[in-house]
Amino acid sequence: MKLIISIVQDVDADILIEEIIKKNFRVTKISSTGGFLKSGNSTLVSGVEDDQVLEYLNIVKNNCKTREITKTIETINIPGQAMIPVPIQVKVGGANAFVLDVEEFKRY
C-alpha cells in the first residue's frame, strides 16, 4: 500500500476530488497555503493499493493544469526609496504528488 500526498491549487481541488471519488478511491482534503505566493492550496491524502498508484496519479495529472497569473510583489525596501509594487507573470497550478510506502494500515 502507498500513501499519496498531492498538493494542488484550490481551483483544481473540487473537480479533482470528484474524479478521485468516481474511481472509488478515498481522499481527505486538508487546506494549506503555499509559501512563495501565499495563496490557497489543498493537500489531498489518499491510501492506494500498489497496483492502483498509476491510475490515481493519472487522475491527478489530468485534472490539475498549470496557468499563468499576474502577481504583484513588493520591491526590496531601500532606505530613502519608495516601495513600488512590481507585477510579474508567474506559472502556477499543476500538482506535486508524493508517493510514500505504508508500513502498516489499520481501519477502525
C-alpha atoms as one frame of an Amber mdcrd trajectory, in Angstrom:
protein
   0.000   0.000   0.000   1.078   3.581  -0.709   0.174   6.924   0.815  -0.187
   9.602  -1.856   0.029  13.217  -0.756  -0.933  15.645  -3.533  -0.645  19.412
  -3.255  -2.921  21.174  -5.733  -4.331  24.641  -6.262  -7.712  25.306  -4.657
  -9.267  25.982  -8.080  -8.432  22.414  -9.166  -9.269  20.654  -5.898 -13.059
  20.209  -6.107 -13.083  18.711  -9.606 -10.093  16.522  -8.749 -11.790  15.203
  -5.610 -14.936  14.370  -7.615 -12.870  12.405 -10.142 -10.938  10.575  -7.420
 -14.188   9.533  -5.711 -15.742   8.442  -9.057 -12.891   5.936  -9.391 -13.659
   4.561  -5.889 -10.607   5.980  -4.147 -10.873   7.584  -0.724  -9.462  11.050
  -0.213  -9.017  13.533   2.624  -8.669  17.249   1.883  -6.526  19.475   4.091
  -6.436  23.238   3.475  -2.900  24.567   3.083  -1.087  27.693   1.926   1.821
  27.936  -0.489   5.000  29.527   0.800   6.057  31.608  -2.222   2.769  33.099
  -3.442   0.956  32.776  -0.117  -2.100  31.520  -1.999  -4.584  28.806  -1.096
  -3.775  25.203  -1.840  -5.367  21.898  -0.981  -3.367  18.950   0.255  -5.067
  15.672  -0.647  -4.175  12.460   1.175  -5.131   9.002  -0.082  -4.209   5.426
   0.728  -3.847   3.479  -2.527  -3.018  -0.136  -3.318   0.332  -0.594  -5.084
  -1.235  -1.677  -8.383  -3.520   1.402  -8.473  -0.886   4.111  -7.971  -0.522
   4.921 -11.697  -4.291   5.140 -12.148  -4.542   7.554  -9.221  -1.622   9.685
 -10.424  -3.153   9.897 -13.902  -6.345  11.294 -12.380  -4.263  13.963 -10.635
  -2.288  14.708 -13.795  -5.398  15.035 -15.978  -7.233  17.379 -13.596  -4.511
  19.785 -12.422  -3.335  22.168 -15.117  -0.750  24.930 -14.991  -1.736  28.519
 -15.745  -0.091  31.931 -15.664  -1.209  34.665 -13.301  -0.030  38.175 -12.626
   1.220  38.575  -9.071   2.259  41.889  -7.566   5.362  41.729  -5.403   6.925
  44.383  -3.215  10.370  45.608  -4.196  13.239  45.434  -1.733  12.984  48.177
   0.883  15.942  50.529   0.449  16.138  53.392   2.958  15.068  56.655   1.328
  13.450  54.883  -1.629   9.734  54.491  -2.282   8.419  50.938  -2.314   6.764
  50.394  -5.684   4.837  47.142  -6.233   6.006  45.303  -9.352   3.654  42.979
 -11.294   5.235  39.749 -12.557   3.921  36.763 -14.524   4.080  33.537 -12.513
   3.284  29.993 -13.627   1.026  28.292 -11.058  -1.024  25.148 -10.828  -0.280
  21.597 -11.694   0.279  19.263  -8.790   3.048  17.953  -6.590   2.461  14.331
  -5.639   4.455  12.359  -3.089   4.137   8.570  -3.053   5.176   7.011   0.253
   5.418   3.396   1.327   2.962   2.438   4.060   4.387   0.001   6.572   1.060
  -0.796   8.194  -2.569   0.230   7.672  -5.500  -0.165  10.042  -9.129   0.858
   9.599 -11.267   1.017  12.724
